[in-house]
Amino acid sequence: MSGRRYTIVIADRSSGVVRRVTISLRPTLIAVGIVLALPILIGLGAKWSARTEIDQLRTNNTVLQFENGNYRTATGELTGQIQSLESVINDLGTRTVLDPAQARAIQKLPAVVRARAAGGSAAPNATVSELAKTPLSSPEDTFGVLRALLQGLENRLTYVRRDVERREALAASTPSIWPAHGWLTGYFGGRADPFTGEPGYHQGIDISTDKGQPVFATADGTVESASYTGDYGNLIVIRHGFGLSTRYGHLSSYAVKPGVSVRRGDVIGYVGATGRATGSHLHYEILANGQLLNPLNLLTTQPVNNQ
């Protein structure tokens, strides 16, 4: 069958022309088969191509879902850290609010003392504000802005914490309470010498009260000395930081020793009349960088005993 050949006769009746076409069976069947199979093969190819594309789309979708989940997680974590930092900064801000009397006492300190607590440059708030307005066109942009915002807030937190801590330290070091309960009998400045009647200069204030009444530290600090010192009699000197120090004279006895840390309101000694004194009272001085200050400018409230 494979070797058979067939002849097809085609006759034109009007002209009498006869044409003969000889064909082989196998090539003819192959050609017909190819023609018939071609649409099927094309369809199968299209189906396989479509299936491949669908599988690829499904894979891409899975990857995108995974990346989107990671993106949301990472974004949420960064946002949470930013909110936490903002909360900490706000909490630090509330710590800067001082008692009005304490704030007034600080304002009356010499400028050089306040400058020591002022610190350096301000926090870079403008950078954070500008980053918050940056347009976002991709997840990478979002991550970049969030990371920059986080870094900016961390820098700002460092500055704010430093400024708050220094301001709190200055407030704690500012002598602001009365060192003893009693009545004021001697003022700062020029006055007549109580022994000679000659014009003199009083370096602090005198608070008269009964012998043995407690004397209080007027600010946080460290006891520098507690000893008998000439006209002052039994004298305690406390160094408070930022160049501030206080002196408590004519004491009958001490309640602290040199090197001990004290807090505002702690009992440090007891009223007496030692040294050059006409009666039982406390002599009290405030110094800033070795220069005398008028204690009445800083005293705001009665002492509170911490013990």
Buried (B, 14 or more C-beta within 10 A) or exposed (E): EEEEEEEEEEEEEEEEEEEEEEEEEEEEEEEEEEEEEEEEEEEEEEEEEEEEEEEEEEEEEEEEEEEEEEBEEBBEEBEEBBEEBBEBBEEBEEEEEBEEBBEBBBEBBBEEBBEBBEEEEEBEBEBBEEBEEEEEEEBEEBBBBBBBBBEBBEBBBEBBBEBBBBBBBBBBBBBBBBBBBBEEBBBBEEEEEBEEEEEEEBBBBBBBBEEEBBBBBBBBBBBBBBEEBEEBBBBBBBBBBBBBBBBBBBBBEBBBEEEBEBEBBBBBBBBBBBBBBEEBBBBBBBBBEEEBBBBEBBBBEEBEEEE
